[in-house]
Amino acid sequence: MIREDLEAAGLPYQDDGRRVFDFHALRHQFISSLADSGIHPKDAQILARHSTIDLTMNRYTHRGLRQHAAALDKMPALPTRNQPQEMRGNRDGRTSRGTSRESDARERKVCEVASPF
């Protein structure tokens, strides 16, 4: 059935790397797309009708360098000796993190004392 649909669409069943586009390839793509969209792993397991989360995450979910780099981009910036813009605070004395300027200053001091840099 899939081969007929691929043929009708003008798509090859097998590529130059000898990978085939079959039912399981569709499942791998579907589950990897769920992971890329940020769906909770348990939801992906249920949608895939897998008996274990291990099967879903370690066999059917494929992540690449692009996704790893995007995950690293979500990390907060490392603290610096110079106060970053988002920690300068607003008119009520609170920073964008919801803490007071004084507690941010204490936190920076602890970081500076504890940091070997």
C-alpha positions in Angstrom: 0.0 0.0 0.0 2.7 2.5 0.9 4.8 1.5 -2.1 1.8 2.3 -4.4 1.3 5.7 -2.8 5.0 6.5 -3.1 5.0 5.4 -6.7 2.0 7.6 -7.4 3.7 10.5 -5.8 6.9 9.9 -7.8 8.9 9.1 -4.7 11.4 6.3 -4.5 10.8 3.5 -2.0 14.6 3.2 -1.4 17.1 6.0 -1.4 20.8 6.0 -2.4 21.8 5.0 1.1 19.6 1.9 0.8 17.2 3.2 3.4 13.6 2.3 2.8 10.4 4.4 3.2 8.0 1.9 4.8 5.5 1.8 7.6 8.2 1.8 10.3 10.0 4.7 8.8 6.7 6.6 9.1 6.5 5.6 12.8 10.1 6.8 13.4 9.4 10.1 11.7 6.1 10.6 13.5 7.6 10.0 16.9 10.7 12.0 16.2 8.4 14.9 15.1 6.5 14.6 18.4 9.8 15.0 20.2 10.9 17.9 18.1 7.6 19.7 18.9 8.3 19.4 22.6 5.6 16.9 23.5 6.0 15.1 26.8 7.7 11.7 26.4 4.8 9.9 28.1 2.4 11.4 25.6 4.6 10.2 22.7 4.7 6.7 24.3 0.9 6.6 24.5 0.4 8.0 21.0 2.8 5.4 19.6 1.1 2.7 21.6 4.4 1.5 23.0 4.6 -0.7 26.1 7.6 1.1 27.5 9.1 4.6 27.5 12.4 3.1 26.7 11.1 1.8 23.3 9.7 5.2 22.5 12.7 7.3 23.5 15.7 5.0 22.6 14.4 3.2 19.5 11.9 5.5 17.7 13.0 9.0 18.7 15.9 10.3 16.6 17.5 13.6 17.6 20.3 15.3 15.6 22.9 18.0 16.1 20.4 20.7 15.3 18.2 19.6 18.2 21.1 19.3 20.6 22.3 22.8 19.6 18.8 24.2 20.2 18.7 22.6 23.6 21.9 24.3 24.5 20.6 27.6 23.3 17.8 27.3 25.9 20.4 27.3 28.8 20.6 30.5 30.8 23.6 32.7 30.3 26.5 32.2 32.7 26.9 34.9 35.3 29.5 37.5 34.7 31.1 40.1 36.8 29.2 42.8 34.9 25.6 43.0 35.8 23.5 41.9 32.8 20.7 44.1 31.6 17.9 41.8 32.8 19.2 42.0 36.4 19.2 45.8 36.6 15.7 45.9 37.8 12.7 48.1 37.3 11.2 51.1 39.1 9.9 49.0 42.1 13.4 47.7 42.8 12.6 44.2 41.5 14.5 42.5 38.7 12.9 40.7 35.8 13.6 37.5 37.8 11.3 38.8 40.6 14.1 39.2 43.1 15.3 42.4 44.8 18.5 44.2 43.6 20.0 43.5 47.0 19.5 39.7 46.8 20.9 39.7 43.2 23.9 41.6 44.5 24.4 39.0 47.3 24.0 36.2 44.7 26.6 37.8 42.5 29.0 38.2 45.4 28.7 34.5 46.3 29.3 33.6 42.6 32.4 35.8 42.5 33.8 34.3 45.7 33.0 30.8 44.6 34.2 31.2 41.1 37.8 30.3 40.2 37.7 32.8 37.3 
